[in-house]
Amino acid sequence: MTQTVSVWLVVLLALLAANLPFISNRLFAVVALKAPKNLAVRLAELVVWYLLVGGLGLFLEQRTGQIAPQGWEFYAITGTLFVTLAFPGFIYRYLFKRRA
């Protein structure tokens, strides 16, 4: 797998994972819950998805060569990017008016 393919894979997976908590009513899209998910559960799930996608990105970067040092700035930028990617799912769940 080339570096370009790895980058696009991580970006597309981040887009999917960022919207999954808002689109699915199941916990991590697998576990059915007795009560509907509230915003706090969805945000906690969003953090877990961020860590999983980041771990995959770290793994793919390690496979291609030396891992670049990452300070707090890297995590601040990728975290805000992940939240930005989650915006369509948030709009769909909370702001989109559904007709009865």
HELIX and SHEET records of a PDB file:
HELIX    1   1 GLN A    3  ILE A   23  1                                  21    
HELIX    2   2 LEU A   39  THR A   64  1                                  26    
HELIX    3   3 TRP A   72  LEU A   85  1                                  14    
HELIX    4   4 PHE A   87  PHE A   90  1                                   4    
HELIX    5   5 ILE A   91  LEU A   95  3                                   5    
END                                                                             
